Every structure is written in structure tokens, then in C-alpha cells.
Amino acid sequence: MSRRTIIIVIALAIVSLGIVIAGQVFWVRKAYALQEEQFNRRAFVAISEVVQTIRVMNRDSAATEPVRQVSNNYFIANINDTPQPYLLENLLKEEFRRSHLLEDFEYGIYDCFNDSIVFGSKISFKPGIERTQAKQIHKLENFEPDGHYFGVVFPNKSSFILLQLDFWMYSSIVILLIVIFFSYTVYIMLKQKRLSEIRTDFVNNMTHELKTPISTIGLSADAIQGALSSANIDRVRSYVQIIQNENSRLKSQVERVLQIASLSPKKVALQHKEIDVHELLQKAVDTFQMQIQEAEGNIGTELEASKHIIKGDVVHITNVIYNLIDNAVKYTSDSPEIQIRTSWKSGWLRLDIRDNGIGIDKTDQRMIFEKFYRVPTGNLHSVRGYGLGLFYVKTIVEAHKGKINVTSEPGKGSTFSIELKTI
């Protein structure tokens, strides 16, 4: 499946899921509003019944507007006298049971003579929970200060309504699971696509690297046949030597790929001994000096680490340094300018290798240390490889309990930084 097809499929799936989620949100909000309206209506009717009962008991005439809803969960009932608290409590509980509003509520009684809430309590329908003091009942400013009223608050109204939306909650959870599953599927799909591209790139590079010695061996074999017919022993020997050399080269390439591909920090066999990193760096600089000068470049050092002795495998650490310097040379489009710097802090030696190369995009920086991965623009001047060099570097550094990272910007070069514990 092509990249474009995958993008189209993902885009259509995202749009479809977006429509489903938007529809779900719309209907959940509508269902919530409907349940809230029913709750308010039942509460209004129940409190009105309580007011009517109290007025009948007190032989009072009915008020024109006995009950008002002053906020989302706060109801006020006008009465002509201060009711007895426990009578009011029992009446409210009875009406709420009849209206199926078995939800915790707070009530308070306002006395105009004292201009204050003279009694307040929180009631729960759950068994074993005692009456507690009301917390949300308060006196309403500028609300009929010459009259009497009691207020009722439902502190957990939102939670109560949400519990009534069990179908919508379950369906929302199902949709959420679908979204999670879809996201995971897309992640796996893209990961498999990337692995497929990496595998294809690896096969192409491997084919290119193996084609040359195989072709040379074939040509040499044909030449031997021709030399045998003319009985030219010296020419036969030279062609046999070429075949042996190319065969050894072919064998070493295959072994190198197999060895590096099977590496892991836990399986690397290290021969620890004291290593002077500054000494290794100086040898590496001397080795690459001629090659860099031929490319009209320069390699410099700032070996400023006060402590530069580590304990590790000299062969592997040497290979790490050579790999990074070699990459800095190979992936530079102009004359290479390489700067090697060391520093020491709190028991750690830091090694920075900075170049002026083609740089690495941020999307590739997360993957350059993965096995077989090669940056798509990495074939500069026909530079070939298997995508194992930086994987090897990272594996060896981690096997030495160290850390490696890269900072880079396309067109402005890269800096590879390694931190190793000193002794």
C-alpha cells in the first residue's frame, strides 16, 4: 500500500471518527439537558407540595409564586412563618421520595426577624449516614427581607444526572475504546510501513555492496578460463588472488552485518581496562588528517576534560570514535570542518563531535540510532551503508552505561554528544 493511500485512508477514518464523536457529544449534551429539565421540574413540584402542606397546616393563603429556582441547584420557597425544622425535613424527604429524587440535599430556613439562616442541615438518603451541617445554604441578599423562606440545595446534582445517563455513558466509553483502538492500529500501520521502507532500503544497500565483489569474482573466473587456454600461469595466479581477496571482502561484509545486527547492550562482551580517551581521540585525528586535508577540510580538537580516563573496551570505544568521525567526513557536502571537544563534570566525561555536514531533520533524529535505519537523504555522493553504524555506536555506549544524543539542523551540521563515566 502506497504512502498516499495510507494517508487518504487515515484522513477518511479520522473525519469519520470526528463526525461520530461530534454526534455523540451533541446527543450526550442534549440528553443531559433533558434529564436536568426533568430533575428541576420534579424538584419544583416536590417543594411546591411541601409549601402547600405547610400553608394548609398554618391555614395561610397560597402565595402567587411560592417556589423559585434561583440558580442551577438552588430552590427558594416563600412561606409566611418560620417552619419547625424537623417537620420541614420530613416533608421534604417524603416528597422527594415520592418524586424519585433520592439525592442528598441541604435545606436552610431564613427568619426575617433575625435576618439570617436560623437552621441548616444536610440530608442523605443513604443508610447509616448521619445528618450534617449545611455548607451551601446561605442568605440571599435583597430577596424579600421582610418575608420568610426556606432554601433547598442539591450539591451533587450534576453527578446524580450523569448516573441517569448510563446508556450514553456506556456508548461514550465504547466510542473512546474505538478511538484508542483506531489510534493504536494507525500507529502499528505506520510502524510497519516504516519498517518495510527500512527493510527495502537495507536490501538495496546490501545488494549494492555485495554486487561489486560478486561481479569481480565472476570476471576473474572468466579471465582464468582464458588464461588457462594460453597456459599463462602468472595471470592465473593473479586472478586467483583477486578472487580470494574479493571472497574475503565478501565474507567480512556478511559477518559484519550479522554481528552488528545481533548486537544488544546486554549481550556485548566487553573487556574492561583503563582507557585514555584523549589519547584515542588524538590517534583518530591523526588517522583522518590526510583524508580531510585532501578534501580541503580541517579537523580540530579542544580536549579540555580535566579527567579523561574511563574503564571500558578499547576496541569498541575506538570503533565508536572512528564511526562518528567517519560519518562527519562522509556526510559533508563541502570541505569538512570537524571540531572535537571534551569536558568533564561530576564524574562524567562528555565528548562532542561537531561537523558542518548536511544535518539531520528532527523527524529522523529520533530514529537514526535504530537498526537498519538510514536517513533518506543520506546517499550523498553515493555514500553507502547498512544503517548499522549509529546503531552500533549507541549499543556500545549504552553497554558502557553511557548516554548519547544528537543535535542537528538540516544544512547546518550535526553534533553527536557522548557521556561516559570516568574513574
N, C-alpha and C positions, 0 to 999 in steps of 0.2 A: 504494500500500500504506500503510495507516494505521500510526501510531506504535505502537499497541498490538500490531498483527500482527507488526511488525518485532521488538518486544521479546519476544513469545512465541516467534518463530522462533529468535531468538538464544539465548534461555534453553534451549529444547529442544536446540539444537545444542551448547551448552556442556555440558549434562547428558550428552548422548551422547558427546561427546569425553572428558568426565571419566570415564565408565564405561570407555571404550576404554583410556584412559591408565592407569586403576587396574588393569584387567585385564592390560595389558602389563607394568606394574611387578610385579604378582604373579607372572606366569609367568617373567619375567626373573630374579627373585629365586629362584624355585623351580629354574629351570634352572641358575643359578649354584651353588645349594646341592648339586644333583645332581652337577655337574662337580667341585665341591670334594670331595665324598664319594668320587668315583672317584679323584681325584688322591691323596687321603690313603690310600686303600686300596692303590693301586699303589705309592706310596712306602713304605708299611708293608711290603708283600710284598717289594719290592726290597731294602730294608735288612735284612729278616729273612733273605733269601737270602745277603746278604753276611756277616751274623753266622754263619750256618750254615757257610759256606765257611771262614771264619776258624777256627771251632771244630774243623772237620774237620782243617784243616792243623795246628792245635795239639793235636789229639787230646783236646779238652776235652768234658766232658758238656754237654748243652744246658741253658740256663737256663730257669726256668719262665716268665719274662716277658722275653725278650731285647730287645724293642723297645717303646718307649713314645712317644706323642706328647704332649709337654709344653706345647705352645702351638699356635697356628694353623699355623705353618710350621716348627716346630722338633721334630725327632725325636731320641730318645736310644736308643743300642744298648748293652746291657751285654755286656762281654767280660771274660775272666779275665786278660788280659795286654795290654800296650801293643802295638798292631799297628805294622808298618812303614808309614810314611805313604804312600809311593807305591804300595805294594801295595793299601792301603785305597782310595786314589784310583782305581786302575784297576778294582778290583772294583765300586766304586760306579758308575763310568761305564758299565761293561759291563751291570750290572743295570738301570740307568736307561734305557739304550738299548733293552734287551730289553722294558722296560715302557713304552716310548714317552714317557718323561719327559725330553725333550730341553730341559731348562730349567736355567739357571745355578743352581749350588748352592754352599754353603760347608760345609766339614767341619772339625771340630776333634777332637783326641784328648786326653782327660783322663788324667793319670797321678796315681794316688792317693799315690804315694811323694813326689811334688813338690807335690801338692795344687794343680795348675794345669793349664791347657791348654798342652800342650807343643808342639803343632803345629796350625796352622790355615791353610787356603788356600781361595781362591775359584776355582771351575772353571767354564768356559764351553764349551758345545758348538759355539759359533760359530767358524768357521775364522779363524785369524790373531789371535785374542785370547789373550794370554799369561795364565798363572796369576798371580793377585794375592793379597794378604793378606786373610784373612777379617776381616769387620768385625762381624758379628752373632753370631759364636760366642763364648760366654762360659761360665765355670764356673757350674754350678747349685749354689746353696747348699743344704746339708742333703740332697744327693742322693747317697746311698751313698758317703760319703767314703772308705770302705775298699776300694772296687772300682775297676775300670777301665771307661771307656765312651768312645764317640765320639759326637759330635753332628752332625746334618745340618740345615742351614737352607736353605730356598728363599726368597731375599729378594724375588723378583719373582713370587711365586706368584699373587697377585691378577691381575696383568697376563696371565700365562700362561692362567689360567682364562677371562678375558674374551675372549682370542683364540679360544678354543674355542666361544664363543657367537656365531659370526659371523651365523647366521640371526637370532638375537634382536637383535643389534646393528643389522643392516640393517633389520629390521622397526621397531625403535625410531626409526631415522633417518627412515623413511617416515612414521611417525606424527608425528614432530616437524615434518616438512615440511607434513603435512596441517594441523597446528595453526597453523603460520605462515601458510599459505595461507588458512585459515579466518579468522584474525585480520585479515589484510590485506583479505579480502573484506568482513568486517563493517565495517572502517574505511571502505572505499570506499562501502559501502552507506549508512552513517550520514552520510558526507560528501555523497553525492548527495542524501540526504533533506534535509539541512540546506540545500544549495544550492537544492533545489526550493522549500523554505519561504521562503528569502530571495528567490528569483525571484518567487514568488507575492506576497509582501509588497511587493516593488518594483512589480509590476504594479498592485496595488491602490492604492498611494500615487500612482503615476504617473497612474492613471485619475482619482483624486480631484482631483489638481492640474490636470489638463487639462480636466476636466468643466466647471468654473466658467467659464473663458473661452469654451469652445465653446458653452455654454448662453447666455452673454451675447451672443455674436455672433449666434446664432440668433434670440434675442428682438429684437435690434436690427434684424436683416434684416426680420423680420415688421413691426416698427414702421415701417420705411422704406416698406414697401408701403402701409401705412395712411396715412402722411404724404403719399405721392405722390398718393394719390387725393384728398386735400384740398388739394393744392398748397401745403403748408406747408414752404417751403424751409429755414427756420431749424431746424425739427425734424429735417428730413432731414440737415442738416449735423451736428447734434449726434449723431444716431445713427451717421452715418458716422465721426465722430470716436471714438465708443465702439468701433466695430468695429476701427478702426485701432489704438487703444490695446490692446484685448484681443488683437488679432493679434500686435502687437509683444511683449506679455507672453507669449503662447503660444510665439512664436519664441524668445524669450530663455530660457524654461524648457527647451525642447528642446535648444538649443545648450549650455546649462549642463550638462545631463545628459550630453550627448555628449562635451563637453570634459573633464569631471571623470572620466567613466568610462574615458576613454582615457589618463588620466594615469599616469605611472610616473616614479620618481626619475631614471631615466636619460634620459627624453625631455622633462623640463621645461626650457623655455628661460628661463634666469634672466638678469636684467640687474643685475649686481652693482654696488653702490655702498655707501658708508658709511651705516649706519642707527643712529640713536639710539633704542634700544628703549624707554627711559624716556619719551621724547617721544611715541612711538607709543602707549604704554600710557596716557599722560595724555589724549591725544586720544580714545582709545577709551572711557575712563571718562567724559569729558565727553559723548560721543555717547549713551551708555547711561544717563546720570544721570537724565534726565527720565523715561524709561520705567520705571526701577527705583523712582523716588520715587512714581510713580503706583501701583505695586504695593505701596507702603508698605514698601519694602525699603531696602537700603543697600549701597553698593559702596565699599570702601576699598582703600588701597594702602600697601605697605611697600617702597618702592623703595630697597633697601639695597645693591645691587650697586655696588662701587667702580669697576668697568669695565662699561660698558653700550653700547659701540659695536661693532657687528658689520658684516660685509660680506655683503650679500645683496640680494634683490629686494624693494624696499619694498612693492610691490603685494601680492605673495604673503604676505609676513610680516604685513602689515596684515590680510589676509584670515584668516590663521591666528588672530590675536588676536581678531578680531571673531567668528569662528566659535565659539571656546571660550567667550567671554563670553556670546554669544547662547544657546548651549546651557545655560550655567549659569542664565540667566534663564528660559528656556522650560521646563526640566525641574525646576522648583522648585514644589512644591505649595502652600507658604505664601509669606510675604513673603521675597523673595530676599535672602540675606546673602552677598555675594561679597567675597572678600579676594584681592588680587593682590599677590604678593611676589616680589622679585628678590634674588638673591645671586650672588656671584662667587667662584670657587675654581679655581686652577691653570689659568687661561686659558679657563674655561668660564662663560658666563652661564646661570644657572638661573632659569626663570620658573615660578612656581606660581600656578595659578588655582583657588582653593578655593571651593566652594559648599555650601549646606545643602539641596541638592536630594534627589530620590528615591533617588539612589545607583544603583549597578550591581552586580549579582550577580557573584561570582567566575567562574562559568561563562561569563558574557557578556563579562567584561573581556578575555578572550583574543581575542575576535572583533570587538569594536566598531570596530577600525580596518580591517576587511576591507570590500571594495567591496560596496555594496548591503545590508550587514547593519544591521538595526535591532533594538534590544532590544525584546522582545515587550511589555513594559510601558511602552514609550516613547511611546504615544499619549496622553500626559497632556493633558487639556483640549483634545483634538482637535489636538494638535501634529502636524504632518505633515512628511514629508521623504522623501528618496530613499535614505537610508543611505549618502550620499556625503560628508557634511561631515567626519567624522573620518577617512575615507579620504583626503580631500584634505589635511587637516591633517598627517597622518603622511607623505604623499607629499612635501609641501613641506619639512617639517622634515628628512626624510632627504635630499632634494635639496640641502639646505644643510649636509650632513654632520653633522646634529644627531641628537638622540635624544628620544623622547617616551615617557612611560609614565603610567599611571593607578593611583591607589589609591582604593578606594571601598568602601563598605559600604551595603547597602540600608537606606534610611531615615535615613542619617546623612551624606549628601552625598558629593561626589567631589572629588578634587584631581588636576588634569592638570598634569604637570610636563614642561617642555621645556628642553633644554640645547643651547646654541648657542656656537660658538667666537667669542671676542672678538678684536679687533685692538688 
